[in-house]
């Protein structure tokens, strides 16, 4: 059961005059947390006109204002590669008492996902000075529930969005980066009843025995998976493939293994596209991944 606050004008980007956004907060027992959500609108959004698609973008506690601004630019008249209009729902963490880096493990990682052996040293080296963060990071990583978060998006948040904004169920999209990208692939493999377009930026596939391989194999083997048109767009930065950090090189290796699996065992109706960005890494590739997803999956008609 979810509780929503009344939407008000404003979003993650703050008061920027040309950005038309609404902001609300939601708490839900389904995933066990609280979120801040902003809704941004394309140029020419008409609440009384034909309904348009909706895209859900994760990790807006870090990228929300940029997502909002890029959304406006991509769907605006100045765009050099036109993108069709869609309403964007930017989802981020607030008031959790710990860093979002930790709490997102609870929601974006598939149940049973193995923890890379090198991850504790990596996280401790990067964030060990923040009291309690490392412990909380691994507490949630040891018991993740992407299944609960997907149910929240489909059964609680989306009905609220449908009831307030002029959007359609058709061509709904999901964009995530890192563990958010892993979640996007998870949603695809779980035969999401809502999402059609899945943007997986540098998806956090970090071990050879990631659950995502078996989940995809089960998805591919299920006759019920075939037929429905879906689109998975996967991106990487070349700094992850050949950069200085072994941790991210391992991510790139596993993502490429996953793409090899998908190419060898395709699901009828699922289109898979990819993009590698030059001179970008895991810290700098987020916005490139978002733009690439929007342009690839929502080209102007």
Buried (B, 14 or more C-beta within 10 A) or exposed (E): EBEBEEBEEBBBBEEBEEBBBBBBBBBBEBBBBBBBBBBBBBBEBEEEEEBBBBBBBBBBBBBBBBBBBBBBEBBBEEBEEBBBBBBBBBBBBEEBEBBBBBBBBBBBBBEEBEBBEEBBEBBBEEBEEBEEBBEBBBBBBEEBBBBBBBBBBBBBBBEBBBEBBBBBBEBBBBBBBBBBBBBBBBBBBBBBEBBBBBBBBBBBBBBEEBBBBEBBEEBBEEEEBEEEEBBBBBBBBBBBBEBEEEBBBBBBBBBBBBBEBBEEEEBEEBBBEBBBBEEBBBEEBBBBBBBBBBBBBBEEE
